[in-house]
């Protein structure tokens, strides 16, 4: 499936993207670490559940921007390859075999 970040997906994901982008602020990162529910107070129950599960594909399909997801991934200690492998529904190991990474094949 190709992923198209269009106007409809952008509008649907606006609240989630604003939340994810807010991790650029130290106080939001600290609040999320201390009290995730308080940090997610403006999200819908569906959005909160995607965030709790670290369901990268669901968030992407919902309308989260890759660049906003990266901000969240950093505070969760998730690398770009780990996140992208989840988008593709693959293990990290399977994903790395498709890349030109020394020792991955």
C-alpha positions in Angstrom: 0.0 0.0 0.0 1.3 3.4 -0.8 0.9 6.1 1.8 -0.4 9.5 0.7 -0.4 12.3 3.2 -3.3 14.3 1.6 -5.6 17.0 2.9 -8.1 14.6 4.3 -5.5 12.6 6.2 -3.9 15.8 7.4 -7.1 17.2 8.8 -8.0 13.9 10.5 -4.6 13.7 12.1 -4.3 17.4 13.1 -4.9 16.9 16.8 -2.6 13.9 17.0 0.1 15.8 15.0 -0.1 18.7 17.4 0.3 16.4 20.3 3.3 14.6 18.7 4.9 17.9 17.7 4.5 19.2 21.2 7.4 16.9 22.2 9.7 19.6 20.9 9.0 21.3 24.3 10.9 20.0 27.3 8.0 20.5 29.7 5.7 18.3 27.5 8.4 15.5 27.3 8.7 15.6 31.1 4.9 15.6 31.6 4.5 12.7 29.3 7.2 10.7 31.2 5.6 11.6 34.5 1.9 11.3 33.6 1.1 10.1 30.1 -2.7 10.4 30.7 -2.4 14.1 31.6 -0.2 14.7 28.6 -2.7 13.0 26.3 -5.8 14.8 27.8 -6.7 16.4 24.5 -6.5 13.2 22.4 -9.5 11.0 21.6 -9.6 7.6 23.2 -8.6 6.0 19.8 -5.6 8.3 19.5 -4.6 7.7 23.1 -4.7 3.9 22.5 -2.5 4.2 19.4 0.0 6.2 21.4 0.0 3.8 24.3 0.5 0.8 22.1 3.3 2.6 20.1 1.3 1.5 17.0 3.3 3.4 14.4 1.4 2.1 11.5 -2.0 2.9 13.0 -0.8 6.5 13.8 0.6 6.9 10.2 -2.6 5.6 8.7 -4.6 7.9 11.0 -2.8 10.9 9.6 0.3 11.4 11.8 3.1 13.0 9.9 6.4 11.1 9.8 8.2 14.1 11.1 5.9 14.4 14.1 6.2 10.6 14.7 10.0 11.0 14.8 9.7 13.4 17.7 7.7 10.8 19.7 10.0 8.0 18.7 13.0 9.9 20.1 11.5 10.1 23.5 10.5 6.5 23.4 13.9 5.3 22.3 12.7 4.0 19.0 14.9 4.3 15.9 13.8 5.3 12.5 14.4 1.8 11.1 12.3 0.3 13.9 9.5 2.7 13.2 9.6 2.2 9.4 9.7 -1.6 9.8 6.5 -1.3 11.8 4.9 0.9 9.0 5.7 -2.0 6.6 4.5 -4.7 9.0 7.9 -6.3 9.2 10.4 -7.2 11.9 13.4 -4.9 12.1 15.6 -7.8 10.9 13.4 -8.4 7.8 13.3 -4.6 7.0 17.1 -4.3 7.4 17.6 -7.1 4.8 15.9 -4.8 2.3 18.4 -2.0 3.0 22.0 -1.5 1.9 23.3 -1.9 5.4 26.6 -3.6 6.1 26.0 -7.0 7.6 22.2 -6.9 7.2 21.9 -9.5 4.5 
